[in-house]
Amino acid sequence: MEPKLVSDKKNILIFIPSLGGGGAERVACRLANGLSKKHKVYLIYYAHQEQTYYVHPDVQKIEFSVRFRHRCPAKLRKWYDILYKVAAVTFARWKYRIDTSISFMDRLNLVNVLALGSCRVIVSDRNDPAYKTEESMRDSLYAHRFADYAVFQTRKAQRMYPEEVGQKSCIIPNPTEVSCYASECRAKKIVTVGRLHKQKNQKMLIRAFALFHKLHSGYHLCIYGEGDLLNELTVLATSYGVGDFVHFEGFRGDVHMAIADAEQFVLSSDYEGLPNALMEAMMMGHACISTACAGSDELINDGKNGLLVPVGDAEALCDAMCRLSDDPELRMHLGEAASVSAEAWRTENVIRLWERIL
């Protein structure tokens, strides 16, 4: 059930945690930039972090801070945060005469439906509901029931909500952009991009690479991203005897340039919403391997435009890396097919889908 495409200019409020790094933040900034070509867009956020993603000058940024949170008893902090944000969003809706209010992530979706004002409320789930806590899922169900419309990234996520939510929802992929495409000349380099976090399971990737390296000793693994697991992962790589071949590259603003000469892109996550890093690698034309987690299993058609392996299976991941390393024609075929698939995720195509539900 989708409303007809609208052409009139609207005042749109997009609510995210920050302008810093993060998949939801990246999507929100790209959405704001795209919608600002036809509409007046306000991007409201509350966490002061160094800005990571580009925001077009036509988008009005609104920062507010959650004050005096540290004075509030721990048991009440959640509701203090929510009520403070509800007040901020309510004021912004009134001040800027908002027609449509869009939020990303569970807590902000809850704020979006609780805030006052006669505007269209759209909420968007950004992770696999199967991995939410009971409290988070309860909040999410409430937000989705009382929103005017809901946007999901995958069919699996959509199916995990009641039918009443499904009837007022649609699936929209993440708007995807890349600054360059895969190089013609490739190095013996396997790359991954993502936070150094348990969810991304770089531990399994390092184990798989250690097995792979015994058969393909000339290869290097480059891990792009920051996180609390850096020291633990560094020690693990050394313990497996591949410390000199595993490189932790940190956050790179020019990550597409950095991975352009890679032979393979690998995503080792235990779960995802819809992995931006994988989508960008596919758009670049890389041969990609991913665990068959939610999101990836809807982007990759195994053996057609990439390879899927079971979640947490280092041996299967090693076999897939060996398969790509030993078969240049397969790498070329998968990379070309991946870039064709990715056309559907190009930002301008995704923006048109969002405009249908404003």
Protein Blocks (a to p, Z undefined) as FASTA:
>chain_A
ZZdddfbdcddddddfblcecfklmmmmmmmmmmmmmmccddddfbdcddfbdcdfklcc
dddddehklmpcfklmmmmmmmmmmmmmmmmmmmnopabdcdedjklmmmmmmpgcjddd
ddddfbdfklpcfklmmmmmmmmmmpmbdcdfbfklmmmpcfklmmmgccdddddddfbd
cdfbdcddddddddddfklommmmmmmmmmmmmmmmmbccddedddjklmmmmmmmmmno
pmmmcccebjafklmmmmmmpmbdcdfbfbdcbdfklmmmmmnopacdddfbehjlmmpc
ghkloccddehilklmmmmmmmmmmmmklmmmmmmmmmmmmmmmgmklmmmmmmmmZZ
